[in-house]
Amino acid sequence: MGGFRERILVETEIERGRAVSVLGITCLMLLFFLGSVALTSSSSF
């Protein structure tokens, strides 16, 4: 039964890491999008 609990812990760690990576990628994409919008708007003025 101990191995089963360890497997659950490992799976939760993997899921947490995946969620963190997805959040990081989303934040990077948002920053890149905002930066490009700011560049285009500043160059148009």
C-alpha positions as a Markdown table, in Angstrom:
| # | Residue | x | y | z |
|---|---|---|---|---|
| 1 | Met | 0.0 | 0.0 | 0.0 |
| 2 | Gly | 2.9 | 2.3 | 0.6 |
| 3 | Gly | 3.9 | 2.2 | -3.1 |
| 4 | Phe | 0.4 | 3.2 | -4.1 |
| 5 | Arg | 0.6 | 6.3 | -2.0 |
| 6 | Glu | 4.1 | 7.2 | -3.4 |
| 7 | Arg | 2.7 | 6.8 | -6.9 |
| 8 | Ile | -0.1 | 9.2 | -6.1 |
| 9 | Leu | 2.4 | 11.7 | -4.7 |
| 10 | Val | 4.6 | 11.4 | -7.8 |
| 11 | Glu | 1.6 | 11.9 | -10.1 |
| 12 | Thr | 0.5 | 15.0 | -8.1 |
| 13 | Glu | 4.0 | 16.4 | -8.4 |
| 14 | Ile | 4.0 | 15.9 | -12.2 |
| 15 | Glu | 0.6 | 17.5 | -12.5 |
| 16 | Arg | 1.7 | 20.5 | -10.4 |
| 17 | Gly | 4.8 | 20.9 | -12.6 |
| 18 | Arg | 2.7 | 20.7 | -15.7 |
| 19 | Ala | 0.3 | 23.4 | -14.4 |
| 20 | Val | 3.2 | 25.6 | -13.5 |
| 21 | Ser | 4.8 | 25.2 | -16.9 |
| 22 | Val | 1.5 | 26.0 | -18.6 |
| 23 | Leu | 1.1 | 29.1 | -16.4 |
| 24 | Gly | 4.6 | 30.2 | -17.2 |
| 25 | Ile | 4.1 | 29.7 | -21.0 |
| 26 | Thr | 0.8 | 31.6 | -20.8 |
| 27 | Cys | 2.5 | 34.5 | -18.9 |
| 28 | Leu | 5.3 | 34.6 | -21.5 |
| 29 | Met | 2.8 | 34.7 | -24.4 |
| 30 | Leu | 0.8 | 37.5 | -22.7 |
| 31 | Leu | 4.0 | 39.5 | -22.1 |
| 32 | Phe | 5.2 | 39.0 | -25.7 |
| 33 | Phe | 1.7 | 40.0 | -27.0 |
| 34 | Leu | 1.6 | 43.1 | -24.8 |
| 35 | Gly | 5.1 | 44.1 | -25.8 |
| 36 | Ser | 4.4 | 43.8 | -29.5 |
| 37 | Val | 1.1 | 45.8 | -29.1 |
| 38 | Ala | 3.0 | 48.5 | -27.2 |
| 39 | Leu | 5.7 | 48.6 | -29.9 |
| 40 | Thr | 3.2 | 48.8 | -32.8 |
| 41 | Ser | 1.1 | 51.5 | -31.0 |
| 42 | Ser | 4.2 | 53.6 | -30.1 |
| 43 | Ser | 5.6 | 53.3 | -33.7 |
| 44 | Ser | 2.3 | 54.4 | -35.2 |
| 45 | Phe | 2.1 | 57.6 | -33.1 |
